[in-house]
Amino acid sequence: NKGVITDIEKASRVVKKALNKAEFDAGLKARQSWVSIAGDHIQAQDSHGLVKIEKGDRIITVKDVEKVLEDASHLVLSPDREIIHVLPQEFLVDEQSRVKKPIGISAATLGVRAHIITAASTCRQNIENGVLQAGYECEGMVLQSLASAMATLFPEEEDLGVALLDIGGGTTDLAIFLREGMRYTTVLGVGGNHITNDIAVGFHTTTTKAEDIKIRYGSASLSCLHTNEKIEVERVAGRETYIASGEELVKVIQPRVEEMFELVDRELKKSG
């Protein structure tokens, strides 16, 4: 439901099934897990931090980096929200030089510009409870779009500038990277399930059948249709089975996909 768990037992069964398959495929036993978090409760904002390098040699260490990131995370949050990530965009040495890796550099001060990701505490807790109920420990959580970026993007792409779009069931995640840092992220309240529902309504069938039709025959453009294959649609309420064409399916899917990309375009413009 738009990235939010509304049934812990069902969620735990899904988690257990997915991890069992992963264990079988890998031939390994998982004892801990990292879980992606998404949903329209996710929020992001930019922040900055600054610390003095007070040691005699004034060489920046890992502890200094940890301190400046902690300083950047001192946000005023409502009691029902918590920080998931503090993602550095760039470090500033002596408030002038911008660097990606400050450790080992001599400086009087170290600053950081960071992208802060927060989530609803109850949503995070429900995800953790679902994982625990499935019999696994939850080592930590990672923003879904960040996990997708780790799996699909090359460092060169994140450095030059790239937008990643992750279309899920209830939501679509957008993340923009530049100079190897996440610069902008948002969650759109529309996803693949909306297309499924449109097919179910348009063809008077169940969502289960509509999902199958979407996966097997779905296209958002007439130019992508390769055959004149007919689609057999089992309809509800005792109606006769309907034979639909690919063109009819495109007419149902295309408006929703256009809406989705209009929202993405709006967010890209907003990001600057």
Contacts in CASP RR format, 6 or more apart in sequence:
PFRMAT RR
TARGET T0000
AUTHOR 0000-0000-0000
METHOD contacts of the structure
MODEL  1
NKGVITDIEKASRVVKKALNKAEFDAGLKARQSWVSIAGDHIQAQDSHGL
VKIEKGDRIITVKDVEKVLEDASHLVLSPDREIIHVLPQEFLVDEQSRVK
KPIGISAATLGVRAHIITAASTCRQNIENGVLQAGYECEGMVLQSLASAM
ATLFPEEEDLGVALLDIGGGTTDLAIFLREGMRYTTVLGVGGNHITNDIA
VGFHTTTTKAEDIKIRYGSASLSCLHTNEKIEVERVAGRETYIASGEELV
KVIQPRVEEMFELVDRELKKSG
1 170 0 8 1.000
2 39 0 8 1.000
2 40 0 8 1.000
2 170 0 8 1.000
2 171 0 8 1.000
2 189 0 8 1.000
3 38 0 8 1.000
3 39 0 8 1.000
3 40 0 8 1.000
3 123 0 8 1.000
3 170 0 8 1.000
3 171 0 8 1.000
4 39 0 8 1.000
4 40 0 8 1.000
4 41 0 8 1.000
4 123 0 8 1.000
4 126 0 8 1.000
5 11 0 8 1.000
5 123 0 8 1.000
5 126 0 8 1.000
5 127 0 8 1.000
5 130 0 8 1.000
8 126 0 8 1.000
8 129 0 8 1.000
8 130 0 8 1.000
8 133 0 8 1.000
9 133 0 8 1.000
11 126 0 8 1.000
11 127 0 8 1.000
11 130 0 8 1.000
12 130 0 8 1.000
12 131 0 8 1.000
12 133 0 8 1.000
12 134 0 8 1.000
12 135 0 8 1.000
13 134 0 8 1.000
15 130 0 8 1.000
15 131 0 8 1.000
15 134 0 8 1.000
15 136 0 8 1.000
16 134 0 8 1.000
16 135 0 8 1.000
19 30 0 8 1.000
19 33 0 8 1.000
19 134 0 8 1.000
19 136 0 8 1.000
22 30 0 8 1.000
23 29 0 8 1.000
23 30 0 8 1.000
30 136 0 8 1.000
31 136 0 8 1.000
31 137 0 8 1.000
32 136 0 8 1.000
32 137 0 8 1.000
32 138 0 8 1.000
32 139 0 8 1.000
33 131 0 8 1.000
33 136 0 8 1.000
33 137 0 8 1.000
33 138 0 8 1.000
33 139 0 8 1.000
33 140 0 8 1.000
34 138 0 8 1.000
34 139 0 8 1.000
34 140 0 8 1.000
34 141 0 8 1.000
34 142 0 8 1.000
35 127 0 8 1.000
35 128 0 8 1.000
35 131 0 8 1.000
35 138 0 8 1.000
35 140 0 8 1.000
35 141 0 8 1.000
35 142 0 8 1.000
36 141 0 8 1.000
36 142 0 8 1.000
36 143 0 8 1.000
36 144 0 8 1.000
36 147 0 8 1.000
37 84 0 8 1.000
37 119 0 8 1.000
37 123 0 8 1.000
37 124 0 8 1.000
37 127 0 8 1.000
37 141 0 8 1.000
37 142 0 8 1.000
37 143 0 8 1.000
37 144 0 8 1.000
38 143 0 8 1.000
38 144 0 8 1.000
38 145 0 8 1.000
38 168 0 8 1.000
38 171 0 8 1.000
38 173 0 8 1.000
38 187 0 8 1.000
39 123 0 8 1.000
39 144 0 8 1.000
39 170 0 8 1.000
39 171 0 8 1.000
39 187 0 8 1.000
39 189 0 8 1.000
40 171 0 8 1.000
40 187 0 8 1.000
40 188 0 8 1.000
40 189 0 8 1.000
41 119 0 8 1.000
41 120 0 8 1.000
41 123 0 8 1.000
42 84 0 8 1.000
42 117 0 8 1.000
42 118 0 8 1.000
42 119 0 8 1.000
42 143 0 8 1.000
42 185 0 8 1.000
42 187 0 8 1.000
43 81 0 8 1.000
43 117 0 8 1.000
43 118 0 8 1.000
43 119 0 8 1.000
44 115 0 8 1.000
44 116 0 8 1.000
44 117 0 8 1.000
44 118 0 8 1.000
44 184 0 8 1.000
44 185 0 8 1.000
44 186 0 8 1.000
45 75 0 8 1.000
45 115 0 8 1.000
45 116 0 8 1.000
45 118 0 8 1.000
46 89 0 8 1.000
46 113 0 8 1.000
46 114 0 8 1.000
46 115 0 8 1.000
46 116 0 8 1.000
47 72 0 8 1.000
47 73 0 8 1.000
47 75 0 8 1.000
47 86 0 8 1.000
47 113 0 8 1.000
47 114 0 8 1.000
47 115 0 8 1.000
47 116 0 8 1.000
48 72 0 8 1.000
48 111 0 8 1.000
48 112 0 8 1.000
48 113 0 8 1.000
48 114 0 8 1.000
49 68 0 8 1.000
49 69 0 8 1.000
49 71 0 8 1.000
49 72 0 8 1.000
49 111 0 8 1.000
49 112 0 8 1.000
49 114 0 8 1.000
50 68 0 8 1.000
50 71 0 8 1.000
50 95 0 8 1.000
50 109 0 8 1.000
50 110 0 8 1.000
50 111 0 8 1.000
50 112 0 8 1.000
51 64 0 8 1.000
51 67 0 8 1.000
51 68 0 8 1.000
51 71 0 8 1.000
51 109 0 8 1.000
51 110 0 8 1.000
51 111 0 8 1.000
52 108 0 8 1.000
52 109 0 8 1.000
53 59 0 8 1.000
53 60 0 8 1.000
53 64 0 8 1.000
53 107 0 8 1.000
53 108 0 8 1.000
53 109 0 8 1.000
53 110 0 8 1.000
55 61 0 8 1.000
57 106 0 8 1.000
58 106 0 8 1.000
58 107 0 8 1.000
58 108 0 8 1.000
59 104 0 8 1.000
59 105 0 8 1.000
59 106 0 8 1.000
60 93 0 8 1.000
60 102 0 8 1.000
60 103 0 8 1.000
60 104 0 8 1.000
60 105 0 8 1.000
60 106 0 8 1.000
60 107 0 8 1.000
60 110 0 8 1.000
61 103 0 8 1.000
61 104 0 8 1.000
62 103 0 8 1.000
64 102 0 8 1.000
64 103 0 8 1.000
64 110 0 8 1.000
65 91 0 8 1.000
65 102 0 8 1.000
65 103 0 8 1.000
65 110 0 8 1.000
68 91 0 8 1.000
68 110 0 8 1.000
68 111 0 8 1.000
68 112 0 8 1.000
69 86 0 8 1.000
69 88 0 8 1.000
69 112 0 8 1.000
69 114 0 8 1.000
70 86 0 8 1.000
71 112 0 8 1.000
72 86 0 8 1.000
72 112 0 8 1.000
72 113 0 8 1.000
72 114 0 8 1.000
72 116 0 8 1.000
73 83 0 8 1.000
73 86 0 8 1.000
73 114 0 8 1.000
73 116 0 8 1.000
75 83 0 8 1.000
75 116 0 8 1.000
75 118 0 8 1.000
77 83 0 8 1.000
77 118 0 8 1.000
79 121 0 8 1.000
80 120 0 8 1.000
80 121 0 8 1.000
80 122 0 8 1.000
81 118 0 8 1.000
81 119 0 8 1.000
81 120 0 8 1.000
81 121 0 8 1.000
82 118 0 8 1.000
82 119 0 8 1.000
82 121 0 8 1.000
82 124 0 8 1.000
83 116 0 8 1.000
83 117 0 8 1.000
83 118 0 8 1.000
84 117 0 8 1.000
84 118 0 8 1.000
84 119 0 8 1.000
84 124 0 8 1.000
84 141 0 8 1.000
84 142 0 8 1.000
84 143 0 8 1.000
85 115 0 8 1.000
85 116 0 8 1.000
85 117 0 8 1.000
85 142 0 8 1.000
85 143 0 8 1.000
85 146 0 8 1.000
86 114 0 8 1.000
86 115 0 8 1.000
86 116 0 8 1.000
87 114 0 8 1.000
87 115 0 8 1.000
87 116 0 8 1.000
87 117 0 8 1.000
87 146 0 8 1.000
87 181 0 8 1.000
87 182 0 8 1.000
88 112 0 8 1.000
88 113 0 8 1.000
88 114 0 8 1.000
88 181 0 8 1.000
89 112 0 8 1.000
89 113 0 8 1.000
89 114 0 8 1.000
89 115 0 8 1.000
89 179 0 8 1.000
89 181 0 8 1.000
89 182 0 8 1.000
89 183 0 8 1.000
90 98 0 8 1.000
90 99 0 8 1.000
90 100 0 8 1.000
90 112 0 8 1.000
90 113 0 8 1.000
90 179 0 8 1.000
90 181 0 8 1.000
91 98 0 8 1.000
91 99 0 8 1.000
91 100 0 8 1.000
91 101 0 8 1.000
91 102 0 8 1.000
91 110 0 8 1.000
91 111 0 8 1.000
91 112 0 8 1.000
92 98 0 8 1.000
92 99 0 8 1.000
92 110 0 8 1.000
92 111 0 8 1.000
92 112 0 8 1.000
92 113 0 8 1.000
93 99 0 8 1.000
93 102 0 8 1.000
93 105 0 8 1.000
93 107 0 8 1.000
93 109 0 8 1.000
93 110 0 8 1.000
93 111 0 8 1.000
94 107 0 8 1.000
94 108 0 8 1.000
94 109 0 8 1.000
95 109 0 8 1.000
95 111 0 8 1.000
99 105 0 8 1.000
100 179 0 8 1.000
100 180 0 8 1.000
102 110 0 8 1.000
115 181 0 8 1.000
115 182 0 8 1.000
115 183 0 8 1.000
115 184 0 8 1.000
115 185 0 8 1.000
117 143 0 8 1.000
117 146 0 8 1.000
117 185 0 8 1.000
119 141 0 8 1.000
124 141 0 8 1.000
127 138 0 8 1.000
127 141 0 8 1.000
128 138 0 8 1.000
128 141 0 8 1.000
131 137 0 8 1.000
131 138 0 8 1.000
132 138 0 8 1.000
143 185 0 8 1.000
144 166 0 8 1.000
144 173 0 8 1.000
145 164 0 8 1.000
145 166 0 8 1.000
145 173 0 8 1.000
145 174 0 8 1.000
145 175 0 8 1.000
145 185 0 8 1.000
146 175 0 8 1.000
146 182 0 8 1.000
148 164 0 8 1.000
148 166 0 8 1.000
148 173 0 8 1.000
148 175 0 8 1.000
149 158 0 8 1.000
149 164 0 8 1.000
149 175 0 8 1.000
149 177 0 8 1.000
149 182 0 8 1.000
152 164 0 8 1.000
153 162 0 8 1.000
153 164 0 8 1.000
153 177 0 8 1.000
155 180 0 8 1.000
157 177 0 8 1.000
158 177 0 8 1.000
158 178 0 8 1.000
158 179 0 8 1.000
158 180 0 8 1.000
158 181 0 8 1.000
159 178 0 8 1.000
159 179 0 8 1.000
159 180 0 8 1.000
160 178 0 8 1.000
161 176 0 8 1.000
161 177 0 8 1.000
161 178 0 8 1.000
161 179 0 8 1.000
162 176 0 8 1.000
162 177 0 8 1.000
163 174 0 8 1.000
163 175 0 8 1.000
163 176 0 8 1.000
163 177 0 8 1.000
163 268 0 8 1.000
164 173 0 8 1.000
164 174 0 8 1.000
164 175 0 8 1.000
164 176 0 8 1.000
164 177 0 8 1.000
165 172 0 8 1.000
165 173 0 8 1.000
165 174 0 8 1.000
165 264 0 8 1.000
166 172 0 8 1.000
166 173 0 8 1.000
166 174 0 8 1.000
166 175 0 8 1.000
167 191 0 8 1.000
167 192 0 8 1.000
167 260 0 8 1.000
168 191 0 8 1.000
168 192 0 8 1.000
168 193 0 8 1.000
169 191 0 8 1.000
169 192 0 8 1.000
169 193 0 8 1.000
170 189 0 8 1.000
170 190 0 8 1.000
170 191 0 8 1.000
170 192 0 8 1.000
170 193 0 8 1.000
170 194 0 8 1.000
171 187 0 8 1.000
171 188 0 8 1.000
171 189 0 8 1.000
171 190 0 8 1.000
171 191 0 8 1.000
172 187 0 8 1.000
172 188 0 8 1.000
172 189 0 8 1.000
172 190 0 8 1.000
172 191 0 8 1.000
172 260 0 8 1.000
172 263 0 8 1.000
172 264 0 8 1.000
173 185 0 8 1.000
173 186 0 8 1.000
173 187 0 8 1.000
173 188 0 8 1.000
174 184 0 8 1.000
174 185 0 8 1.000
174 186 0 8 1.000
174 187 0 8 1.000
174 188 0 8 1.000
174 264 0 8 1.000
174 267 0 8 1.000
174 268 0 8 1.000
175 182 0 8 1.000
175 184 0 8 1.000
175 185 0 8 1.000
176 182 0 8 1.000
176 183 0 8 1.000
176 184 0 8 1.000
176 185 0 8 1.000
176 268 0 8 1.000
176 271 0 8 1.000
177 183 0 8 1.000
183 271 0 8 1.000
184 267 0 8 1.000
184 271 0 8 1.000
184 272 0 8 1.000
186 267 0 8 1.000
188 260 0 8 1.000
188 263 0 8 1.000
188 264 0 8 1.000
188 267 0 8 1.000
190 256 0 8 1.000
190 259 0 8 1.000
190 260 0 8 1.000
190 263 0 8 1.000
191 260 0 8 1.000
192 214 0 8 1.000
194 256 0 8 1.000
195 214 0 8 1.000
195 253 0 8 1.000
195 256 0 8 1.000
195 257 0 8 1.000
196 207 0 8 1.000
196 210 0 8 1.000
196 211 0 8 1.000
196 214 0 8 1.000
197 207 0 8 1.000
197 210 0 8 1.000
198 252 0 8 1.000
198 253 0 8 1.000
198 255 0 8 1.000
198 256 0 8 1.000
199 205 0 8 1.000
199 210 0 8 1.000
199 213 0 8 1.000
199 214 0 8 1.000
199 249 0 8 1.000
199 252 0 8 1.000
199 253 0 8 1.000
200 206 0 8 1.000
200 207 0 8 1.000
200 209 0 8 1.000
200 210 0 8 1.000
202 252 0 8 1.000
203 210 0 8 1.000
203 213 0 8 1.000
203 233 0 8 1.000
203 235 0 8 1.000
203 242 0 8 1.000
203 244 0 8 1.000
203 252 0 8 1.000
204 233 0 8 1.000
204 235 0 8 1.000
204 236 0 8 1.000
204 237 0 8 1.000
204 239 0 8 1.000
204 242 0 8 1.000
205 213 0 8 1.000
205 233 0 8 1.000
205 234 0 8 1.000
205 235 0 8 1.000
205 236 0 8 1.000
206 234 0 8 1.000
206 236 0 8 1.000
209 233 0 8 1.000
209 234 0 8 1.000
213 231 0 8 1.000
213 233 0 8 1.000
213 249 0 8 1.000
214 253 0 8 1.000
217 229 0 8 1.000
217 231 0 8 1.000
217 246 0 8 1.000
217 249 0 8 1.000
218 246 0 8 1.000
218 249 0 8 1.000
218 250 0 8 1.000
218 253 0 8 1.000
219 225 0 8 1.000
219 246 0 8 1.000
219 249 0 8 1.000
219 250 0 8 1.000
219 253 0 8 1.000
220 250 0 8 1.000
220 253 0 8 1.000
220 254 0 8 1.000
220 257 0 8 1.000
220 258 0 8 1.000
221 250 0 8 1.000
221 254 0 8 1.000
222 247 0 8 1.000
222 250 0 8 1.000
225 246 0 8 1.000
225 247 0 8 1.000
225 250 0 8 1.000
228 245 0 8 1.000
229 246 0 8 1.000
230 243 0 8 1.000
230 244 0 8 1.000
230 245 0 8 1.000
231 243 0 8 1.000
231 244 0 8 1.000
231 245 0 8 1.000
231 246 0 8 1.000
231 248 0 8 1.000
231 249 0 8 1.000
232 241 0 8 1.000
232 242 0 8 1.000
232 243 0 8 1.000
233 241 0 8 1.000
233 242 0 8 1.000
233 243 0 8 1.000
233 244 0 8 1.000
234 241 0 8 1.000
235 241 0 8 1.000
235 242 0 8 1.000
END
